[in-house]
Amino acid sequence: RAHFSRRTPDDLAIAVSYFEKAVELDPNYGQAFAALALSYLESHRNQWIGSLGLSNWQAYERARRYQRRAMQNPSPLAHQAASEVLVLVQRCQDAINEAERAIALDPNDANSYLAMAYALIFAGRPQKAFGFVEKAMRLDPHYPAYHLFVLGLAHFGIEQYEKAATLFER
């Protein structure tokens, strides 16, 4: 999870290797399937597929396959993965619904609030995302840089470009 949290191409490749080993050891480990889905999705979305040795399409297909597998043992992380996949295919209201399910399952999981913020931003409601990002930051005061990225997206969505740029740089 530490490698995944860094969200760099090389760290995601390392995370994928660990998560794949985890599901090999325990084929019912839903959290690892969800983490694999999110790792492949992040690689696809940012076109960081070189470190995985896959095409962008292959990364997307693996993300979808692992996300479906994760939903066999639903967890907040599985719903977060479902939410991000739905954002990618522009089904934003469904993505918001999945983020709501993630929050309902564990109201103390900061990443569920980030999934909600992300879905709201792409649903055209970035102003509603701020509260969710702030809640995620309160729940995880040692938050990784991804929190700042999502906050930057919200600022970008309300045309506060300088603030967004500052957050992206951070």
C-alpha positions in Angstrom: 0.0 0.0 0.0 2.9 2.4 0.7 4.1 2.0 -2.9 0.6 2.6 -4.2 0.2 5.7 -2.1 3.2 7.3 -3.7 1.5 7.1 -7.1 4.5 7.2 -9.3 5.1 4.9 -12.3 7.8 2.9 -10.6 6.0 2.7 -7.3 2.8 1.5 -9.0 4.7 -1.2 -10.8 6.2 -2.4 -7.4 2.7 -2.2 -5.8 1.2 -4.3 -8.6 3.8 -7.0 -8.1 3.0 -7.2 -4.4 -0.7 -7.1 -4.9 -0.5 -9.9 -7.6 1.5 -12.0 -5.1 -1.2 -11.4 -2.5 -4.0 -12.6 -4.7 -2.0 -15.6 -5.7 -1.6 -16.5 -2.1 -5.2 -15.7 -1.3 -7.6 -15.7 -4.2 -10.4 -14.3 -2.0 -8.4 -11.2 -0.9 -10.8 -8.6 -2.1 -8.7 -5.7 -0.8 -5.7 -6.8 -3.0 -8.0 -7.1 -6.1 -9.3 -3.6 -5.4 -5.8 -2.2 -5.0 -4.8 -3.9 -8.3 -7.7 -2.3 -10.0 -6.8 1.1 -8.7 -3.1 0.6 -9.6 -3.9 -0.4 -13.2 -6.4 2.4 -13.5 -3.9 5.0 -12.3 -1.3 3.7 -14.7 -3.9 3.8 -17.5 -5.2 7.2 -16.7 -1.7 8.8 -16.6 -0.3 6.6 -19.4 2.4 5.2 -17.0 2.1 1.8 -18.6 5.8 1.6 -19.6 6.8 0.4 -16.1 4.1 -2.3 -16.3 5.1 -3.5 -19.8 1.5 -3.2 -21.0 -0.4 -1.2 -23.5 -2.8 1.4 -22.2 -5.7 -0.8 -23.3 -4.3 -3.8 -21.4 -3.9 -1.7 -18.2 -7.5 -0.5 -18.6 -8.8 -4.1 -19.1 -6.9 -5.4 -16.1 -8.3 -2.5 -14.0 -11.8 -3.5 -15.0 -11.3 -7.2 -14.5 -9.7 -6.7 -11.0 -12.4 -4.2 -10.1 -15.2 -6.7 -10.9 -13.3 -9.3 -8.9 -13.0 -7.0 -6.0 -16.7 -6.5 -5.9 -17.2 -10.2 -5.1 -16.0 -9.2 -1.6 -17.1 -5.6 -1.4 -15.1 -3.3 0.8 -14.6 0.5 0.9 -11.6 0.0 -1.4 -13.6 -2.0 -3.9 -16.3 0.7 -4.0 -13.5 3.3 -4.5 -12.2 1.4 -7.4 -15.7 1.0 -8.9 -16.2 4.8 -8.5 -13.0 5.6 -10.3 -13.8 3.2 -13.1 -17.2 4.8 -13.5 -15.7 8.3 -13.6 -13.5 7.1 -16.4 -16.4 5.9 -18.5 -18.3 9.1 -17.7 -21.0 7.6 -15.5 -20.5 10.2 -12.8 -23.7 9.7 -10.9 -23.0 6.0 -10.6 -19.5 6.9 -9.5 -20.9 9.2 -6.8 -23.2 6.3 -5.7 -20.2 4.0 -5.3 -18.3 6.6 -3.3 -21.4 6.9 -1.0 -21.3 3.2 -0.5 -17.6 3.3 0.3 -18.2 6.1 2.9 -21.1 4.2 4.4 -19.0 1.0 4.9 -16.2 2.9 6.6 -16.8 6.6 7.5 -13.2 6.8 8.7 -11.6 5.9 5.4 -10.0 9.0 4.0 -9.8 7.5 0.5 -13.5 7.1 0.3 -13.9 10.8 0.7 -11.3 11.4 -2.0 -13.3 9.1 -4.3 -16.4 11.1 -3.7 -14.5 14.4 -4.4 -13.1 13.0 -7.6 -16.5 11.9 -8.8 -18.1 15.2 -7.9 -15.4 17.1 -9.8 -16.0 15.1 -13.0 -19.7 15.3 -12.5 -19.3 19.1 -12.9 -19.8 19.9 -9.2 -16.2 20.8 -8.1 -17.5 23.2 -5.5 -19.0 20.3 -3.6 -15.7 18.4 -3.6 -13.9 20.7 -1.3 -15.6 19.5 1.9 -14.8 15.9 1.0 -11.1 16.6 0.4 -10.9 18.5 3.6 -12.5 15.6 5.5 -10.0 13.2 3.9 -7.2 15.5 5.1 -8.6 15.6 8.6 -8.9 11.8 8.7 -5.4 11.3 7.4 -3.3 14.3 8.6 -0.2 12.7 7.0 -1.9 12.5 3.7 0.0 11.7 0.5 0.4 14.1 -2.4 -2.7 12.7 -4.2 -4.9 14.6 -1.7 -3.4 17.8 -3.0 -3.9 16.7 -6.6 -7.6 16.2 -6.0 -7.9 19.5 -4.2 -6.1 21.1 -7.2 -8.6 19.5 -9.5 -11.4 21.1 -7.5 -9.8 24.5 -7.7 -9.3 24.0 -11.4 -12.9 23.1 -11.8 -14.0 26.5 -10.4 -11.4 28.3 -12.5 -9.0 29.1 -9.7 -6.1 28.2 -11.9 -3.3 29.8 -9.9 -4.4 27.9 -6.7 -4.7 24.7 -8.7 -1.2 25.1 -10.2 0.2 25.7 -6.7 -1.4 22.6 -5.4 -0.3 20.5 -8.4 3.3 21.7 -7.9 3.1 20.7 -4.2 
